């Protein structure tokens, strides 16, 4: 009976652990969280409200992650259509046309959040709240405690995929 317990106990532990999240399990850096436009707008509004009414040290880790993901999404999501044509280069039969980039989320609440983060001191002060940080791709910052990055060229996990 004791031998059976020594055999079954490790199997049960392995089985239970496979159904729960553990610190050893890794998240997929190549996938993003899918949310509706309504939910995204609510998250942006919450981020704006928090940045206007609280000190950064008073904001929860979860809310900082949300602020960073909203910023990354606004900053990195292009519009489906092109902006105005800014240059055209012809070489024989080939033509290269360059268009100005257009952001999908612009104006209103989105501009307000960008201004609070970029023109405020979020980038400098957040490193006082989370002193362990390191550069990420494209001159952004990664915060190991949050497992989140802001700015630069964030990976998919640090962005929302916003559906209409």
Secondary structure as UniProt FT lines:
FT   HELIX           2..18
FT   TURN            23..24
FT   TURN            29..30
FT   STRAND          33..36
FT   HELIX           37..53
FT   HELIX           56..58
FT   HELIX           61..76
FT   STRAND          85..91
FT   TURN            92..93
FT   STRAND          94..99
FT   HELIX           108..118
FT   TURN            119..121
FT   HELIX           122..129
FT   STRAND          134..135
FT   TURN            137..138
FT   STRAND          141..143
FT   TURN            144..147
FT   STRAND          148..150
FT   HELIX           156..158
FT   STRAND          160..163
//
